[in-house]
Amino acid sequence: MIRKREEKDNDAIMSVWCEASNLAHPFLSADFAEKAKKDMRNIYIPNTETWVFEDNNIVIGFISMLGNEIGGLFVSPDNHFKGIGTQLVNFVKEFNSELEVEVFEKNTIGRAFYKKYGFTLIKQFHHTESGNDVLRLGLKTERGATSNGRARRVDLI
């Protein structure tokens, strides 16, 4: 089940993020990873539209949006390859005519997911703070389409 994040979900979100980030980003320095962890809890999660994916009342994935940008998409490693990431992206694309995301070039897990989903390269740049190259990817969507082809409006707040 996908639902909007509640304050009580923050520890579970951080747990999912730590597990998935450690798997996807082994190339990041310990200092950068620790700063990212603090920023995730104190800046990114509180200031994004975040939805969680629950299974048996346990948060096992989440997606955070900054406008039309996927600021974070993480699924606990034990739940990879079960379609959870796809369901989360399918959910947010209902509200956006285009989606964008940035992914580290060395993040083979994230790159494979976004490629399979249909995202294409917009640009590549060097992320000075981490010392890694980043790919900015984009996807055109059929915003708000329903099965009868009519658009629907959903209040996100």
C-alpha positions as protocol buffer text, in pm:
chain_id: "A"
residue {
  index: 1
  type: MET
  ca { x: 0 y: 0 z: 0 }
}
residue {
  index: 2
  type: ILE
  ca { x: 125 y: 349 z: -89 }
}
residue {
  index: 3
  type: ARG
  ca { x: 37 y: 634 z: 143 }
}
residue {
  index: 4
  type: LYS
  ca { x: 164 y: 979 z: 232 }
}
residue {
  index: 5
  type: ARG
  ca { x: 447 y: 992 z: 484 }
}
residue {
  index: 6
  type: GLU
  ca { x: 362 y: 1065 z: 843 }
}
residue {
  index: 7
  type: GLU
  ca { x: 603 y: 1189 z: 1109 }
}
residue {
  index: 8
  type: LYS
  ca { x: 599 y: 845 z: 1273 }
}
residue {
  index: 9
  type: ASP
  ca { x: 749 y: 696 z: 954 }
}
residue {
  index: 10
  type: ASN
  ca { x: 1077 y: 889 z: 970 }
}
residue {
  index: 11
  type: ASP
  ca { x: 1282 y: 622 z: 1152 }
}
residue {
  index: 12
  type: ALA
  ca { x: 1159 y: 349 z: 917 }
}
residue {
  index: 13
  type: ILE
  ca { x: 1233 y: 569 z: 614 }
}
residue {
  index: 14
  type: MET
  ca { x: 1585 y: 630 z: 743 }
}
residue {
  index: 15
  type: SER
  ca { x: 1635 y: 258 z: 797 }
}
residue {
  index: 16
  type: VAL
  ca { x: 1528 y: 181 z: 439 }
}
residue {
  index: 17
  type: TRP
  ca { x: 1747 y: 464 z: 311 }
}
residue {
  index: 18
  type: CYS
  ca { x: 2056 y: 345 z: 501 }
}
residue {
  index: 19
  type: GLU
  ca { x: 2024 y: -17 z: 384 }
}
residue {
  index: 20
  type: ALA
  ca { x: 1951 y: 70 z: 22 }
}
residue {
  index: 21
  type: SER
  ca { x: 2202 y: 355 z: 4 }
}
residue {
  index: 22
  type: ASN
  ca { x: 2482 y: 139 z: 144 }
}
residue {
  index: 23
  type: LEU
  ca { x: 2408 y: -121 z: -124 }
}
residue {
  index: 24
  type: ALA
  ca { x: 2376 y: 125 z: -415 }
}
residue {
  index: 25
  type: HIS
  ca { x: 2652 y: 369 z: -314 }
}
residue {
  index: 26
  type: PRO
  ca { x: 2956 y: 173 z: -188 }
}
residue {
  index: 27
  type: PHE
  ca { x: 3178 y: 418 z: -377 }
}
residue {
  index: 28
  type: LEU
  ca { x: 3085 y: 716 z: -154 }
}
residue {
  index: 29
  type: SER
  ca { x: 3327 y: 822 z: 118 }
}
residue {
  index: 30
  type: ALA
  ca { x: 3224 y: 763 z: 478 }
}
residue {
  index: 31
  type: ASP
  ca { x: 3229 y: 1139 z: 545 }
}
residue {
  index: 32
  type: PHE
  ca { x: 3000 y: 1216 z: 250 }
}
residue {
  index: 33
  type: ALA
  ca { x: 2765 y: 930 z: 340 }
}
residue {
  index: 34
  type: GLU
  ca { x: 2736 y: 1053 z: 699 }
}
residue {
  index: 35
  type: LYS
  ca { x: 2659 y: 1408 z: 585 }
}
residue {
  index: 36
  type: ALA
  ca { x: 2400 y: 1272 z: 339 }
}
residue {
  index: 37
  type: LYS
  ca { x: 2238 y: 1075 z: 621 }
}
residue {
  index: 38
  type: LYS
  ca { x: 2205 y: 1387 z: 839 }
}
residue {
  index: 39
  type: ASP
  ca { x: 2074 y: 1591 z: 546 }
}
residue {
  index: 40
  type: MET
  ca { x: 1825 y: 1318 z: 459 }
}
residue {
  index: 41
  type: ARG
  ca { x: 1672 y: 1320 z: 808 }
}
residue {
  index: 42
  type: ASN
  ca { x: 1689 y: 1695 z: 875 }
}
residue {
  index: 43
  type: ILE
  ca { x: 1643 y: 1857 z: 533 }
}
residue {
  index: 44
  type: TYR
  ca { x: 1520 y: 1629 z: 256 }
}
residue {
  index: 45
  type: ILE
  ca { x: 1249 y: 1419 z: 421 }
}
residue {
  index: 46
  type: PRO
  ca { x: 1083 y: 1713 z: 602 }
}
residue {
  index: 47
  type: ASN
  ca { x: 1088 y: 1931 z: 288 }
}
residue {
  index: 48
  type: THR
  ca { x: 966 y: 1690 z: 21 }
}
residue {
  index: 49
  type: GLU
  ca { x: 639 y: 1525 z: -70 }
}
residue {
  index: 50
  type: THR
  ca { x: 717 y: 1171 z: 43 }
}
residue {
  index: 51
  type: TRP
  ca { x: 509 y: 859 z: 2 }
}
residue {
  index: 52
  type: VAL
  ca { x: 585 y: 528 z: 166 }
}
residue {
  index: 53
  type: PHE
  ca { x: 520 y: 174 z: 49 }
}
residue {
  index: 54
  type: GLU
  ca { x: 397 y: -44 z: 334 }
}
residue {
  index: 55
  type: ASP
  ca { x: 367 y: -420 z: 357 }
}
residue {
  index: 56
  type: ASN
  ca { x: 199 y: -557 z: 671 }
}
residue {
  index: 57
  type: ASN
  ca { x: 228 y: -210 z: 832 }
}
residue {
  index: 58
  type: ILE
  ca { x: 605 y: -203 z: 774 }
}
residue {
  index: 59
  type: VAL
  ca { x: 763 y: 67 z: 555 }
}
residue {
  index: 60
  type: ILE
  ca { x: 974 y: -113 z: 294 }
}
residue {
  index: 61
  type: GLY
  ca { x: 1016 y: 166 z: 39 }
}
residue {
  index: 62
  type: PHE
  ca { x: 959 y: 533 z: -27 }
}
residue {
  index: 63
  type: ILE
  ca { x: 971 y: 802 z: -291 }
}
residue {
  index: 64
  type: SER
  ca { x: 1037 y: 1170 z: -222 }
}
residue {
  index: 65
  type: MET
  ca { x: 943 y: 1438 z: -471 }
}
residue {
  index: 66
  type: LEU
  ca { x: 1068 y: 1795 z: -516 }
}
residue {
  index: 67
  type: GLY
  ca { x: 824 y: 1926 z: -774 }
}
residue {
  index: 68
  type: ASN
  ca { x: 866 y: 1691 z: -1070 }
}
residue {
  index: 69
  type: GLU
  ca { x: 1204 y: 1562 z: -951 }
}
residue {
  index: 70
  type: ILE
  ca { x: 1246 y: 1230 z: -778 }
}
residue {
  index: 71
  type: GLY
  ca { x: 1463 y: 1340 z: -488 }
}
residue {
  index: 72
  type: GLY
  ca { x: 1487 y: 987 z: -354 }
}
residue {
  index: 73
  type: LEU
  ca { x: 1356 y: 643 z: -442 }
}
residue {
  index: 74
  type: PHE
  ca { x: 1466 y: 366 z: -211 }
}
residue {
  index: 75
  type: VAL
  ca { x: 1343 y: 15 z: -139 }
}
residue {
  index: 76
  type: SER
  ca { x: 1483 y: -212 z: 131 }
}
residue {
  index: 77
  type: PRO
  ca { x: 1728 y: -455 z: -35 }
}
residue {
  index: 78
  type: ASP
  ca { x: 1527 y: -757 z: 87 }
}
residue {
  index: 79
  type: ASN
  ca { x: 1241 y: -627 z: -129 }
}
residue {
  index: 80
  type: HIS
  ca { x: 1427 y: -546 z: -450 }
}
residue {
  index: 81
  type: PHE
  ca { x: 1292 y: -697 z: -774 }
}
residue {
  index: 82
  type: LYS
  ca { x: 934 y: -715 z: -644 }
}
residue {
  index: 83
  type: GLY
  ca { x: 800 y: -419 z: -842 }
}
residue {
  index: 84
  type: ILE
  ca { x: 788 y: -180 z: -547 }
}
residue {
  index: 85
  type: GLY
  ca { x: 1004 y: 88 z: -710 }
}
residue {
  index: 86
  type: THR
  ca { x: 795 y: 64 z: -1025 }
}
residue {
  index: 87
  type: GLN
  ca { x: 473 y: 104 z: -825 }
}
residue {
  index: 88
  type: LEU
  ca { x: 612 y: 412 z: -650 }
}
residue {
  index: 89
  type: VAL
  ca { x: 718 y: 575 z: -980 }
}
residue {
  index: 90
  type: ASN
  ca { x: 383 y: 482 z: -1136 }
}
residue {
  index: 91
  type: PHE
  ca { x: 214 y: 655 z: -843 }
}
residue {
  index: 92
  type: VAL
  ca { x: 400 y: 988 z: -876 }
}
residue {
  index: 93
  type: LYS
  ca { x: 386 y: 1000 z: -1253 }
}
residue {
  index: 94
  type: GLU
  ca { x: 9 y: 1042 z: -1220 }
}
residue {
  index: 95
  type: PHE
  ca { x: 78 y: 1396 z: -1095 }
}
residue {
  index: 96
  type: ASN
  ca { x: 356 y: 1499 z: -1335 }
}
residue {
  index: 97
  type: SER
  ca { x: 381 y: 1542 z: -1712 }
}
residue {
  index: 98
  type: GLU
  ca { x: 757 y: 1492 z: -1683 }
}
residue {
  index: 99
  type: LEU
  ca { x: 980 y: 1331 z: -1423 }
}
residue {
  index: 100
  type: GLU
  ca { x: 1348 y: 1395 z: -1364 }
}
residue {
  index: 101
  type: VAL
  ca { x: 1599 y: 1227 z: -1137 }
}
residue {
  index: 102
  type: GLU
  ca { x: 1971 y: 1246 z: -1066 }
}
residue {
  index: 103
  type: VAL
  ca { x: 2165 y: 925 z: -1014 }
}
residue {
  index: 104
  type: PHE
  ca { x: 2534 y: 865 z: -957 }
}
residue {
  index: 105
  type: GLU
  ca { x: 2698 y: 718 z: -1266 }
}
residue {
  index: 106
  type: LYS
  ca { x: 2849 y: 443 z: -1047 }
}
residue {
  index: 107
  type: ASN
  ca { x: 2507 y: 352 z: -902 }
}
residue {
  index: 108
  type: THR
  ca { x: 2448 y: 50 z: -1125 }
}
residue {
  index: 109
  type: ILE
  ca { x: 2133 y: -51 z: -934 }
}
residue {
  index: 110
  type: GLY
  ca { x: 1963 y: 286 z: -979 }
}
residue {
  index: 111
  type: ARG
  ca { x: 2080 y: 328 z: -1338 }
}
residue {
  index: 112
  type: ALA
  ca { x: 1945 y: -14 z: -1437 }
}
residue {
  index: 113
  type: PHE
  ca { x: 1609 y: 61 z: -1276 }
}
residue {
  index: 114
  type: TYR
  ca { x: 1565 y: 398 z: -1446 }
}
residue {
  index: 115
  type: LYS
  ca { x: 1681 y: 262 z: -1784 }
}
residue {
  index: 116
  type: LYS
  ca { x: 1434 y: -26 z: -1764 }
}
residue {
  index: 117
  type: TYR
  ca { x: 1158 y: 220 z: -1671 }
}
residue {
  index: 118
  type: GLY
  ca { x: 1236 y: 434 z: -1979 }
}
residue {
  index: 119
  type: PHE
  ca { x: 1422 y: 734 z: -1839 }
}
residue {
  index: 120
  type: THR
  ca { x: 1673 y: 889 z: -2082 }
}
residue {
  index: 121
  type: LEU
  ca { x: 1986 y: 1099 z: -2031 }
}
residue {
  index: 122
  type: ILE
  ca { x: 1939 y: 1475 z: -2012 }
}
residue {
  index: 123
  type: LYS
  ca { x: 2291 y: 1566 z: -1905 }
}
residue {
  index: 124
  type: GLN
  ca { x: 2594 y: 1445 z: -1711 }
}
residue {
  index: 125
  type: PHE
  ca { x: 2796 y: 1650 z: -1465 }
}
residue {
  index: 126
  type: HIS
  ca { x: 3056 y: 1618 z: -1193 }
}
residue {
  index: 127
  type: HIS
  ca { x: 2931 y: 1640 z: -834 }
}
residue {
  index: 128
  type: THR
  ca { x: 3217 y: 1815 z: -658 }
}
residue {
  index: 129
  type: GLU
  ca { x: 3107 y: 1740 z: -301 }
}
residue {
  index: 130
  type: SER
  ca { x: 3108 y: 1362 z: -355 }
}
residue {
  index: 131
  type: GLY
  ca { x: 3377 y: 1352 z: -623 }
}
residue {
  index: 132
  type: ASN
  ca { x: 3150 y: 1148 z: -853 }
}
residue {
  index: 133
  type: ASP
  ca { x: 2979 y: 1196 z: -1186 }
}
residue {
  index: 134
  type: VAL
  ca { x: 2601 y: 1229 z: -1184 }
}
residue {
  index: 135
  type: LEU
  ca { x: 2350 y: 1158 z: -1459 }
}
residue {
  index: 136
  type: ARG
  ca { x: 2034 y: 1367 z: -1487 }
}
residue {
  index: 137
  type: LEU
  ca { x: 1760 y: 1154 z: -1642 }
}
residue {
  index: 138
  type: GLY
  ca { x: 1414 y: 1241 z: -1765 }
}
residue {
  index: 139
  type: LEU
  ca { x: 1085 y: 1077 z: -1855 }
}
residue {
  index: 140
  type: LYS
  ca { x: 778 y: 1217 z: -2031 }
}
residue {
  index: 141
  type: THR
  ca { x: 458 y: 1083 z: -1875 }
}
residue {
  index: 142
  type: GLU
  ca { x: 89 y: 1077 z: -1949 }
}
residue {
  index: 143
  type: ARG
  ca { x: 0 y: 1294 z: -1654 }
}
residue {
  index: 144
  type: GLY
  ca { x: -316 y: 1209 z: -1466 }
}
residue {
  index: 145
  type: ALA
  ca { x: -446 y: 969 z: -1727 }
}
residue {
  index: 146
  type: THR
  ca { x: -717 y: 737 z: -1604 }
}
residue {
  index: 147
  type: SER
  ca { x: -849 y: 424 z: -1767 }
}
residue {
  index: 148
  type: ASN
  ca { x: -1116 y: 630 z: -1949 }
}
residue {
  index: 149
  type: GLY
  ca { x: -852 y: 874 z: -2079 }
}
residue {
  index: 150
  type: ARG
  ca { x: -977 y: 1173 z: -1880 }
}
residue {
  index: 151
  type: ALA
  ca { x: -738 y: 1368 z: -1663 }
}
residue {
  index: 152
  type: ARG
  ca { x: -795 y: 1371 z: -1291 }
}
residue {
  index: 153
  type: ARG
  ca { x: -678 y: 1623 z: -1033 }
}
residue {
  index: 154
  type: VAL
  ca { x: -536 y: 1502 z: -706 }
}
residue {
  index: 155
  type: ASP
  ca { x: -467 y: 1735 z: -415 }
}
residue {
  index: 156
  type: LEU
  ca { x: -116 y: 1653 z: -291 }
}
residue {
  index: 157
  type: ILE
  ca { x: -133 y: 1847 z: 34 }
}
